[in-house]
Amino acid sequence: MIDSGSFCDALILGKLNRETIINRKGEIFLDQPGGNLLYSAYGFTLWGKTAGLVSRIGNDCPDEWIDEITKQSINTLGITRSHLNCDSRSYFFIDDQNVSREGNPQKFFSDQKIPIPKVLLGYEPDSGGIDNRKNGTANTIKPENFPEEYLSSRYLALCPVDFLTHNMIPAFFRAQTGGEVFIHTSSGYTHSSFFFDIPPIVNGASMVLISEENARRLFLGKLEDTWQIVETLAGYGVEIIVMSKKRGGYDLLDATSSKKYHIPAYPVNSIDPIGVDDAFFGAFLAGFLTSFDPLYASIIGSATASVKNEGSTPKYLLGVFKDLLKARVDFLKENVVCI
């Protein structure tokens, strides 16, 4: 464990992975620090905020990566090693339609007549199955994984992890701190078989982010209209619901004012969609803590997501020019649609 300092504006909980990405331009990013934790944390950092990270990593995660993260003025005290065996590798191939294809990397390297890198030998893609309600994984975060120093924080953002983590941690954090919780839902439990498990998870959340695909799976056979889905989720006791749309952009419901908006996606040459919603999530949190305005926070999030779409790995977010971000925020402000 490495502590980069005690102060942080918010805690971000999620997965730290070893990512290999072949993007739409054919660029290869081999065994890089990734995972939803970093995309969200760097999206948050981009807007001048300081994060404290919470994650469980395996022995295969290099110490140097943690050192690199702390150099971004991010608190890593909450990153701890799991005693369970885990493979934190992930592999993504981005096709000509800018769609992420997980699979066996052997085919790509064979087609390119390149020997498969040793780091990918024996790699098996995540099955993407449904979470287990009772048994956790090596990535499951439990209350005892929170450093005591973190419990002075007022804000916690949960990136997609697993059902047990999202089921346990919100109530624990609020009981310990009286703080606010922001949730980016996980595909492992946004499924129709978990329909009645969702209300207790999201109840009391300040904000919930869900993809249109996951929302439709969750409400399969119950609702089809996405605004009805959003309103139903808000009815579980959520102040702000954001849905990332399959065709681009984000729908926002501010339940406090009953206002609805569509925030478009900023038009870019997309080459890598990995981490786009995670970057939105981190930037939304930063924007909300600055303004406490859900619309402004969503615009900040969409601008940041557009940047991520143009490059690969979380580190790409750190090299963005502020003038570029401002121009995109101004454009999105002019193109928000009130529903």
N, C-alpha and C positions, 0 to 999 in steps of 0.2 A: 504494500500500500504506500502511496506517495501523496503527501498533502501539499497542495500548492497555495495554501493560505486558507484562513477560516471564513472570509466573507464570500457570500454568493447571493445574487439576486433571486435565484430560484434553483430548485433541485430538478434534475432531469434523469429519469430512470429508463433504462433500455438495454439493448443488446450491443455488444462490441464484437464485431466479426472480422475475420480475415477474408477480404474480398478479392476476387479476381474478376475483372470486367473486360469484355471485348465490346467496345462501343460501336455505334453505327458507322463511324469513320474507319473502323478496323484497328483502332488503337488498342493496345493491350496494357492493362494495368494489373500487374501480377502481385498477388499476396499483399494487398494494401490495407491499412486500418480503415474499417468501415462499420456497417451496421447502423440501425436506426438511431442508436444513441449519439453517434458522431454527426450524422446528418442534422439531427435536431439541435445538438449542442452548438455546432458551428453556425447554423442558421440563427440561433439565439445570440451567439457571440458577435456575429456580423453587425448587429444593431447596438453594440456597445454594452451588452449585459454580461454579467459573470455567472457562470453555471457551476453547480456542484453536482458531480455525476454519481450515479448509483448503478452498479452492474456486477454480474457474476461472470468471471472469465475462467477459462481452463488453463492448464499448464502450457498449452501451445501458443498462447498470446505473449509476444516478446515484451520484456520490460521496457525496451527502448520506445515502444509505442506509447506507453503510459507517460514516459518522460516527454515525448513529443507533444502530447496533449496538454501537459502542465505548462509548457512553454507558451501556450495560447491564453495564459492567465485563467485556466480552468481548474477547479478544485477536484482532485481525483481520489480523495480520501475514501469515498464510498465504492471504489472499484476493488473488489476482493476476488481471490482465486477460489474456485469451487474444488472440493475434494473429489467430486465425481468426474469420471472420464467424459470428456466432451470433445467434439470436433467442431470448431468454430469457423471452419472454412465455408465460403459461399462462392458460387460461380454463376456469372450471368453473361449471356450472349445477346446483344441487341441486334435484331434483324432489320431489314430494309424498311419495315413499317414502323420502326422505333418501338417495337414490342420486346419486352424482356423474355428470353427463353432460358429457363434453368434446365440443366440436363447434364449429360456426360461430356466433359471437356475434351475427351479423346477424339471425338469427331472433328472438332474445329482444328486442332493441332495436326491431326492426320491429313485433313484436306489441304492444310497449308504446308504439308511436308516438313513439319517442325516436330521434334521430339517433345512429348508432353513434359512440362516442367515437373521436377521431382515433388514440388510442394503440392501438386494436384494428384499425385499417384494415390489410388485407392479412394478418391473422392466419390461420394454418393450424394445426389441431391436430396434436399429435404422432401419428404413425402407430401408435406402440406396438408396433413390430416387434421382431424378434429382433436382439440385438446382433451386431456383427461381431467375430470373434475376433482379427483382425489390425489393423483400422483403428479408431482412436479417434475421439472427437468433440471439439468445443470444450470440453466439460466434463471430459474425461479428465484425471485427476490422475496425474502421474508422480513418481518419487522426487525429481527436481530441483525440484519445486514445493514441497517442504517447506523452510521456513526452518531454518537450522542451530539457531536458538534453540529450536525445537520438539523437537529430538531429545534433550532432557533429560526429556521427558515419559515416563511409564510406561504410559499408557493411550491407546488410539486407538479411536474408534468410526467405522465406515464406514456412512454412510447409503447408500441406493440411488443408484448412479451408473451405471457401465457395466461390462461384463465385464473389459475391460483394466485398469481401475482396481482392481477387486476381485481380479484375478489377480496384479497386480504388488505392490500396496502392503503387504498383510499380511506377506509374507516380508521385504520391505525394512525395514519398521518394526521387526520383531522382531530382525533382524540388526543394526540400528543401535542399538537401545535395550535389547533384552532384555525389552521390555514386553509388555503384553497387548492383544489385539485383539478387538473386539466388532463383529459384522457384521449389518447389516440387509440382507437379500438383495434383489437387483434383479429386477424382472419381465422385463427384457430377456434374462436368461440362465437364469432358473428355468423351463426348458423342456426337454421330453424329449430334444431334440437336444443339450443340454448336460449330459446325465446324468453322463457320465464326466469332465466338467470340474469338477464340484462338489467332489469329495473334496480335491483339492489346494488349493482356495480356502479351505475351512472348516477344514482340518486344523490343529490347534493353537489354534483360536479359543476364547476364554473363553466366548463366548456368541454364538449365532446366532438371529436373529429372522426368521421367515418367515410369510407369510400362508397360510391354508389353501388359497386359490385357487392361489397360486404353487406350493405343495407338491404339489398334485394334478397340475398341469401338468408338473412336473418328474418325477414318478413315474408318469406316464400309462402304462398297460399293464404296470406292474411291481407297484405296491402301491396299495390303495385305503383301507385302514384308516389313519387319521391317526396313531394312536399307533405303529403299525409304521413309518410314515414318520419320525416323530420319533426313534424308537430307531435307525433306520438312519442318520440324519444324525449322531446322537451317536456312532455307531460309527466315523465318519470321523475321530474325534479331537477332539470338541467337548465342553466341560464342561457347558454349559447350552444347552438348546434351548427356545425359546419359539415357539409357533404362535398367531397371532391367528386366532380362529375366525370363520367367516362369520356365524354367528348371535350373535356377541358374546362377549366375554371372551377369555381366554388360557389355553392349555394349557402347562404347564411340566414339563420333565424335567430334574432335577438328576442328571446322569450319575454324579457322584462318589458320591452316596448312593443312587442308583437310585430316588429318590423322584419320584412324579408327582403333579401338582396341577392343578386347574382353578381359575383366578381369574376370577370373574364380572366382567361389565361393570357398573359402578355405574349404576343406572337414572336416566336423565336425559331431558329433552325434546331430542332430537337435532335440530340444525338445520344442521350442517355437518360431514361426516366427513373433509374434507380435512385431512391431517396428523395424524390420530388415532394411527396406529401410529408415526409419527415422534416424536410427543410422548411416547408410551409408551417408545420406545427411549432418548430422552434422559433421561427420568426414571428408567428402569431403571438406567442407568449411574450416575446420581447416588446412587440407593438402594444399589446394589452397592458403590460406593466408600465409602459410609458404614458399611455393615453386613457386607459380604461374604457376605450371605445372599440366595440367588437368590429365595426366596419373598418376603421383605420387599421386595426390589427390584421384583418383579413386581407386588406390591400397590401400591407407589408408582407404578409405571408405569400400572396400570389406573386409579387415582384421577386421575392427570394426563390420561389419555386421555379420561376422562369430562368433564373441564373443557373440553378442546378441542372436544368434540362439541357444546358449548352455544354456541360463538361462532366467529367467522371471523377468519382471519389469525393468524400466529404471535404477534403483539403481544397478542392476547386473553389469552394465558397469563400475561402479566406482571402482570395486575391482579387475580389471584386472592387471596382472603383465606385466610390460613394456617389459621384455625379451620375453614373449609369443607373444606380439604384434609384436615385431621386427622380430621374427622368421617367423611369418605369412606374414609380409610384404616382407621379403626376398624370401619366397616361391612363392608368387604371382608375384613378379618381374620376376622370372625365367619362369613363365608360362603364361605371357601375350601373346596373339596372335595378331599379326599385320594383319589387313584385307587388 
